[in-house]
Amino acid sequence: MPLKESFERWVMDGRTLVVILLLALLWRYASHQPAITPWESGISGCALILFGWLLFAYLYRISRKETSWLVSNKMFQGLAVSLVAINIYVLVYYGMTWSGLLTVVVGMPYDHWLHDVRYVMLVLCYCGLIWATRHLKKMHDNYLLLTEDVPAMRKGAIRAAMFKVLTDERTAIVIIAIVFFWRAFVSLDRAIVLWESMVSGVALFILGWVLLGYLSSLARRVISRPTMVKIYHGIAVALLAINLYVLVYYGMRWYRLLLVGEEILQPLDFVFRDISYFVFVIFYTTALVLSKWLEKAAVECEFLIKKEEVK
């Protein structure tokens, strides 16, 4: 059996994803120790790196396939870019950890707990993306729609204009540019103070949880289309996993800053934090741009539902 068919049949199966998530939980429980050992970090990192980049290769390959439904190509591309952002974070984190360049993330004794949360949430994120990919591929292969018959979005003029601006690629570039200047500002003195950390964290919270709420609303709009609902749910699970990790990270960070007031970091620790923040911003902004195509898919499904009701 070809590798592609084996991946689609076994790895992308819902039961396999549940098993993978349970194994990740058992692994973190079994390897939970006061200190992170090199062999444990090596196994964890290699598994995530292999898992993430194999999934990216699959997404990229599918996105290049011609289809009658062009929206699915855009959705695959958005998922692939989001996945690259997470994969880069994993590479940077484990690369710096293995080489001894990264000393702290939040600070003892919280780093080990954060290590466990990060690993489980990353596995959950990958599983969610695989679940969405599996069902999106079904529509990618079989879905045919005469898009010229589909009416424009049902939003009002102001809402439609705001949605168009927010989900535009240029808006994503502007957000990333603002983040660059913000991180440059907070990194000048190599010190972390509470208000700077709160601004950074709250910005990610707003972006992540608003996107999650929007995805949930899209799933409710196409409830009679199970395949589309599963696509939205898979992406929502991936987004939820990252949101929870960000929430735990900043919760631990703020608690520590409340205790010590200000923290001075080594230069490479600050570099890792800046890279991490950029990666999560890219992940969220890509999801923001992707929502434009998720909205279009929802509109097309609603159009088909109404046509069926008329018949």
N, C-alpha and C positions, 0 to 999 in steps of 0.2 A: 504494500500500500504506500503510495507517495507520501512524503513528509507533510505536504499541505493538507491532504485528506485526513491523515492521522491527527494533525493538530485540530482540524475542524470537528472531527468526530469525538475525540477523547478530551482534549484540553478545554474546548469551548462548551462542553456539556455542563449543564447546571449542577449535576451531582458532583462532577469533578471539581468545580469551583468551590462548592461547600467543603469538600474534603481538603482542598488546598488551604482554605481559610482555617479549618480546624487544625490542620498540621502546623500552620504558622502559630496558632495560639499555644499548642502543645510544645512547640519548639521554644517559644519564648518563656514558657513556664519552666521547662526542663533546664534551660540555660541561664535562668535568672540567678545571678550571683552578685556579690558586692562589687566585684571588679569585672570588667569586660575582657575576656581572654582573647588572644589573637586568633586562635582556631575557631572560636565561636563567631567572632566578627567576620572571619574569612568565609565561613559557610553561609552566614546570613547575607553578606554582601554579594557573593558570587551568585546565589540563588536569585536575588532581586535583579541584579544586572542582566543575567541570562533571560529571566522572565520578561523584563521590560523591553529589551532590545529585540527579542524574538517577536513579541507582540507588535512592536513598531514596524519591523520588516514586513509582517503580515498586513498591517494596515496600509502601509505604503504601496505594497503590491496590489491590493484590492482597489485602492484609490486610482490606480493607473488604468484599470479595466474600463473599457467603454460600456456604457449602459444607457438604457432609454430614459432613466430617471436621473438627471444631472444633479439634483439636490443631494443624492446619496454620495456622489463623488466629493462634494464640498463638505459633507458631514464627516466622511472618512478623513479628509485632509485636516479638518479641525481637530478630530480625535488624535490624529498622528502628531500634530504640533503640540497639543497638550501633553501627550505622552512623552515627547522628546524633552519637554521642560522637566517633568518628573524624573526621567531617566538621567538627565544631566545632574540634577540634585543628588541622586543616588550615587552617581560616579564621583562627584566632588566630595561628598561626605565620606564614602568609604576609601577613596583615594587618599584624602588627607588623614584619615584615621590610621590606615595601614602604614603610611609613611611617617607617622608620628608628628605631623604638622599641626594637627588639631588637638588642643588640650582640653578645652571645655566647650559645651554648647549652652547650657543654662547655668551649671555650677553644681558641685556636689552638695547634698546627696541626690539631687534631682536628675542628673544625667542618665543614670541607669534606668530609672523609671521612664524617662522620655525615650530612651533607646527602645524599650519594649513597645511603647505606644506607637512610635514612628514605624517600627517594623510591621506591626499588625495593620496599621492604617494604610501603609503603602501596598501591602498585599490585598487589602480590601479594595483599594483604588484600582489596582490592576484587574481584580476579579470583576468589578463593576464595568470597566471598559471592555473586557472580554465578553461579558454578557450582552452589552449593547452592540458590540461588533457582530456577534453571532446573529442577532435578529436583524440588524441593519443589512447584513450580507444577503439575507433571504429576500429583502425588498430590493436590494441592489441587483440581484440576479433576475428577479421575476416581475418587478413592479413596472407597469407601463401606464403613463398618464399623459393625456393631451393637455399640457400645461397652458396652452393658449386659451383654453376654455375656463380656466380658474379665475375667478374675480380677484380684485385687489384685496389687501388685508382689510379686516373689518374694523380696525381701530379708527377713531376720529382723526381729523386732520392734524391736531396738535400732538396727540399721542403717537400717530404714525411718524410725524417728523422727528419727535424726540427719540423714538425707537430706532429710526434710521440713523440718526446721529450717534447714538450710544453704541450701536452695533457695527459702526463703520470701522474699517481697518485703520483709518487715519486717527480715529479717536483712541484706539489701542496704542498707536505709536506715541500720541501725546501723553497718555497715562504713563507709559514706560519712560518717556523723557522726564516727566515730573518726578517720578520715582528715582531716577538717576541723580537729579540735583538734590533731592531730599536725602538720599543715602550719602551723598558727598558731604552735605552739611553736617549730618549727625556723626560722621566718621572722622571729622577734622581733629577732634581732641582725643579720639580713641577711648572715650568714656561713655557709658550708657547711663542715662538718667531716666527717671520714671516717666516724665511727660513725653520725651522723645519716643520711648518704647510704646507708650499708650497711643500716640498718633499713628505709629506704624501698624500696630495691632488692630486698632479700631477700623482703619482703612481696609485692611484685609477682611475683617469680620463683615463689614457692610457689603463689600463686593461679593464675598463667598456666599453669605446667607441669602442675599437678595436673588442671586442667580439660582440658588437651590429652590427658593420659593417659586420663581418663575418656571423652572422645569416641572415642578409639581403641578402647577396650573396647566401647563401644556398637556401633561399626562391625563388630567381630568377632562380636558376638552376632546380627547380622542379615545375615550374609555371604551368605545365600541370597536376599536381597532387594537386587538391584543398585541400584535407584533409591534406597532408603534409605541404602545404603552410600555412594553418591555425595553425598547430602545431608550426611552426617556428615563425609565427607572434605573437602567444600568448606568447611564451618565450621571444621574442624580446620586447614586450610591458612591461613585467615584468622587464626585464633588463633596459629598457628605464626609467621606473619609479624610480628605484634605482639610476641610473645615474643622473637623474634630481635632486633627493634629495641630493646626494653627491655634485653636482654642486652648488646648492643653499646654502648648509651648508658651504662649503669652501669659497664661494663667500662672505657670511656674516662674516665668521671667518677672512678672509684676510682683509676685509674692516675695521673691528674693530681693528685688529692688526696694520694696517697702521695709525690708529688714536692714539692708546695708546702705540704702540711700543712693549710692553711686558705685559703679563697678568699672575698673580699668582692665581692659583686655589686651592680650598680645596682638600684634599686627595681623598675624595669619588667622586668628580667631575672628577678628573683625572682617577680614576678607571673606571668610566662610559665611558670616552672617549677612553680608551684603549680597553675595552670590545667591544665598538661600532666598532672601527677600525678592530679588529679581526673578528667580525661578518661579516663585509662587505668584508674583504679579503677572508674569507671562502666561502661566497656567490659567489664571482667572480672566485675563484679557482675551486669551484665545477662546475660552468658554463664552465670553461675552460676544465675540464675533460669530462664534458657532451658533449662538442662539438665534441669529438672523435666519439661518437655514433650518433650524429646528422649528421656528415659527412658520416658515414657508411650508415645511412638511405638514405641520398641523393644519394650516389653512387648506392644503390640498386634500387632506383626509376629511376635514369637515365638509368640503365641497362634494366629495364622493358620498359621504353619509347622507347629505341632503338630496342628492340625485337618487339614491336608493330609496329614500323615504317617499319621494315623489312617485317613483314607479310603483 
